[in-house]
Amino acid sequence: MILPNALLLATLMSLVWFLKGNLLGYRRIKRLPDTASRQKTYRLWIAKAAIAFVLPAIVGLALLGRLDAIVTVPLSSTSSAASCRASPATVARDCSA
């Protein structure tokens, strides 16, 4: 139980890191005079976004032993989707919001 909570905390911290840096970076990019400098900043933002969003997800799945979830739909999702497509009565009963 500790590992999923630690992964959640690490992911939230990476999101805060990403958002905090973007506010400072936006102020800096407004002052840049040339296009080349702006393009370099945008490339850095793209790399930072990959680090902040993709890396924690992949590391978390690896630590939980669920790297297969990247290419397959988890069984719980497929069974829910199948029950929602079963019949109009099932949809009204089980899938109403």
C-alpha positions in Angstrom: 0.0 0.0 0.0 2.9 2.3 0.6 4.3 2.0 -3.0 1.1 3.3 -4.8 0.9 6.2 -2.4 4.5 7.0 -2.9 4.1 6.9 -6.7 1.0 9.2 -6.4 3.0 11.7 -4.3 5.9 11.6 -6.8 3.6 12.1 -9.7 1.9 15.1 -8.0 5.3 16.6 -7.2 6.3 16.3 -10.9 3.1 18.1 -11.9 3.8 20.9 -9.5 7.3 21.2 -10.8 6.0 21.4 -14.3 3.4 24.0 -13.6 5.7 26.2 -11.4 8.3 26.3 -14.1 5.8 27.2 -16.8 4.7 30.3 -15.1 8.3 31.5 -14.8 9.1 30.4 -18.4 6.1 32.2 -19.8 7.3 35.5 -18.3 10.7 34.9 -19.7 9.5 34.0 -23.2 7.5 37.2 -23.5 10.8 39.1 -23.2 12.6 37.2 -25.9 13.2 39.3 -29.0 13.9 36.6 -31.6 12.2 33.5 -33.0 15.2 31.2 -32.5 15.2 31.8 -28.7 11.5 31.2 -28.5 11.8 28.0 -30.5 14.5 26.8 -28.1 12.3 27.6 -25.1 9.4 25.7 -26.7 11.6 22.6 -27.3 12.7 22.7 -23.6 9.0 22.9 -22.6 8.2 19.8 -24.7 11.1 17.9 -23.1 10.0 19.0 -19.6 6.4 18.0 -20.3 7.6 14.5 -21.3 9.7 14.2 -18.1 6.8 15.5 -15.9 4.0 13.4 -17.5 5.3 10.4 -19.3 8.2 9.4 -17.1 6.3 9.1 -13.8 3.6 7.0 -15.5 6.1 4.6 -17.0 8.2 4.3 -13.8 5.0 3.8 -11.8 3.7 1.0 -14.0 7.2 -0.6 -14.0 7.4 -0.6 -10.2 3.8 -2.0 -9.9 4.7 -4.7 -12.5 2.0 -3.4 -14.9 4.0 -2.4 -18.0 1.6 -4.5 -20.0 -1.1 -1.8 -19.3 0.6 0.4 -21.8 -0.5 -1.8 -24.7 -3.5 -3.6 -23.3 -6.8 -2.5 -21.8 -7.1 -3.7 -18.1 -9.6 -6.4 -17.6 -11.8 -4.3 -15.3 -12.3 -1.8 -18.0 -13.2 -4.3 -20.6 -15.8 -6.0 -18.4 -17.4 -2.7 -17.6 -17.6 -1.7 -21.2 -19.0 -5.1 -22.2 -21.7 -4.9 -19.6 -22.7 -1.4 -20.8 -23.2 -2.7 -24.3 -25.1 -5.7 -23.3 -28.8 -4.5 -23.6 -30.8 -1.4 -23.1 -32.1 -2.7 -19.8 -28.5 -3.3 -18.6 -27.5 0.1 -19.7 -30.3 1.8 -17.9 -29.7 -0.2 -14.7 -25.9 -0.4 -14.5 -24.5 2.5 -16.6 -26.7 5.4 -15.7 -24.8 8.4 -14.3 
